[in-house]
Amino acid sequence: MNASEYGELAFRRGKRKLLDSYHAIPDGANVRLAKKTSNLFRKRAATSAPGLDVSGLHRVISVDPEAQTAEVAGMCTYEDLVAATLPYGLAPLVVPQLKTITLGGAVTGLGIESSSFRNGLPHESVIEMEILTGAGELVIARPDNEHRDLFFGFPNSYGTLGYSVRLTIRLEKVAPYVELRHVRVHGTRELQELMAEIAADGEYLGERVDYLDGVVFTADEGYLVLGRQTDEPGPVSDYTDTQIFYRSIQHDDVEPKRDRLTVHDYLWRWDTDWFWCSRAFGAQNPRIRRFWPARYLRSSFYWKLIGYDQRWDIGDRLNARKGLPPTERVVQDIEVPIERTAEFVDWFLTEIPIEPIWLCPLKLAEPSPVDRPGETAAIGRPWSLYPLQRGKFYVNIGFWSGVPVTPGKPGHTNRLIEQRVSELGGHKSLYSESFYSPEEFDQLYGGDGYRALKRRYDPRGRLLSLYEKAVKRA
């Protein structure tokens, strides 16, 4: 039995377990995943009800190096997916930054990375999805079949229409190394203009740019990180142990600072320190880092620490002992049109005491999966629950920390951010807490179109609604 045959057999067994677990859930009970780990930053209501057994859906089923595609079970992590494709010199078109993000999670939620300015979002590289709907049916959704409404409505649905069981995705060729340039900018307007220019041109000072993101430390200290794939061998840096990637980009030189990584280490450059969030656990203190096992310098371990804090309110208890107020968690990714980037960043740096912040430009993929002979729908907004405008650049801005609670105003800071993002014509990802009114949420995230999908694919309401999950945290 070859690897592809074994992968298919293991997948079939996993799918059978999934279906058996669905039918074991009592009528009237909500259907949820029986999954202890998550990359969501919103608390969920505790439940003792049985859930969907997805334990057999964590593999890469097959890789086709000639067609540059992969068949992947929905709960496969990007760490395992990349490990399976890189030996062929291939990688997913977009690889989200954290190793434990699953392909199914990135498609039903939202993922992004430094290739998004040319490749769009992870769901745009999907060719076909096999989905277990809320009705308990397995359907194949493609952009050209009878379930195309589910294909285009699935992204940003967060398991409220169904769960991806198998996905067929496109891959792209990658070189073994990535040459980096860290470009210093001295103002948010300069950063916005240079980022827009590079994103549109795909080059900087005559050198190709394959990857593009940035970090803002202060209003007058920001960096664009430009990556170029290369076959040229040579020395590479290592940010998986004592050295810290985001600190390595800082410099005062007029000329860009250069660096090199293997493509594997580039794809996971942010995972070692969870961008910069490992500092909350002391992992960036040199005296502590010397004794911190390298195998625990990864996002999955920090997630465990976050879980302990959420369970026992460790941070708030320590603050109380010091006479400090509890913390409002401000862990968000938002998108604004690229021409409004400086406006949002300036407001954020003035109003919200959090730094650094991450910037990542994106544009929906072209051609769109909706493109078919005789159709012109690509000029519209095919992804119904997250309607970015095709042909337009946006910037994802990520900030992940906390601020003192405003007495008597739960979620005050997060609500300010939501309002500002809407004012600037942007959107917010729903992986963390949200505080929208039902009317506002309805306008932003699908409205009547979403309700039509719920009626078709979850007619008995076995799955929670998107508002229940994202805002009510049910």
QUISULKA-V270173 format. One line per field, one symbol per residue. ss: DSSP state (h for helix, s for strand, l for the rest). phi: phi as a letter, one per 30 degrees, with the letter a starting at -180 (. if undefined). psi: psi as a letter, one per 20 degrees, with the letter a starting at -180 (. if undefined). A space follows every 10 residues. Layout:
ss=???
phi=???
psi=???
//
This chain:
ss=llhhhhhhhh hhhhhhhhhh hhhhllllll llslllllll slllllllll lsllllllls ssssllllss ssslllshhh hhhhhhhhls ssllllllll lshhhhhhll lllllhhhhl lhhhhsssss sssllllsss sllllllhhh hhhlllllll lsssssssss ssslllssss sssssllhhh hhhhhhhhhh hlssllssll ssssssssll ssssssssss llllllllll llllhhhhll llllllssss sshhhhhlll llllllhhhh hllllhhhhl lllhhhllhh hhhhhhhhhh hhlhhhhhhh hlllllssss ssssssshhh hhhhhhhhhh hlllllssss ssllllllll llllllhhhl llllllllll lllsssssss ssssllllll lhhhhhhhhh hhhlllssll lslllllhhh hhhhllhhhh hhhhhhhlll lllllhhhhh llll
phi=.ddddddddd dddddddddd ddddddejdd cbddbdcacd cbdcddbcdd bddcdccccd dabcdddhbb cbddcddded ddddceecib aedbcedcdd dcddddddcb baadcddcci ceddcdcabc bddddiccbc cbdbbdcddd edcddichic clbdcbbcbd bbdbddbbdc bccdbcaddd dedddddddd diabhicebc bbaabccbdc bbbccccbda cddldbdbcc bddcdddddd acdddedcab bdddddecdd dechibdddd cidcdeddde cdeedcdadd ddeddddddd dchddddddd dcicddccdb bbbbbbeedc eddddddddd ccdbadbcbb dbbedbdded dbeicbdddc bdddcbdddd icdbbdbcbb aabdddeibe iedddededd ddecicbbdc dbdbbddedd deddbjhddd ddddddcbdc idcddddddd cdhd
psi=prhggggggh ggghhghggg hgiipqpiqq prpmphqqjq kpqqpqqjqq apojhjljqp gqpnhgilrq ppqhjpqhgh ghhhhhhjkq qqhpoqhphi pqghhhgicp rqaiiiihic qhiijphqpp porhijqoqo prikaikhhh giigpjilji happgqppqq rqqqriqppq poopqjqhgg ggggghgghh hkrpljpqoh qoarppgrhj orqpopqpqq iprrqqrokj dhqpghhiip rjqgqqpqrq qqhghghkhi hgjlejiihh jjiiohhghh jophijmqhh ghhghggggh hjlgghhhgh hjkqrrpppn oqpqpqqhij ghgggggghh hompqrqqpo qqpqqpqqii pqpiqkihib nhnhimmqpq jpprpppppn brrppopjmp kgghhggggg gghjkarpqk iaqqkqqhgg gghhlgchgg hhgghgilhj khqqrhhggh gil.
//
